[in-house]
Amino acid sequence: MIVRMKKIDLREQFIMAYGGLRGGVGFSLVKSISKQVLPMADTFVTTVLMLVMATVWIQGEECDAGECG
């Protein structure tokens, strides 16, 4: 049986959902760019992924310190 050590409260659930949506929408938009239209499309994909990871990491550190929300 799996037992939770700490219950995820509503604030933490909101942050996880918000971060996931922001990353998913940004990634899907940048993947819709065609290489025929913009030859540097791969650079945009890499940049968006780095931004998503950086913002999730920064917000995660703030929440870990108890400062989110």
Secondary structure, 3 states (H helix, E strand, C coil): CCCCCCCCCHHHHHHHHHHHHHHHHHHHHHHCCCCCCCCCHHHHHHHHHHHHHHHHHHHHHHHHCCCCC
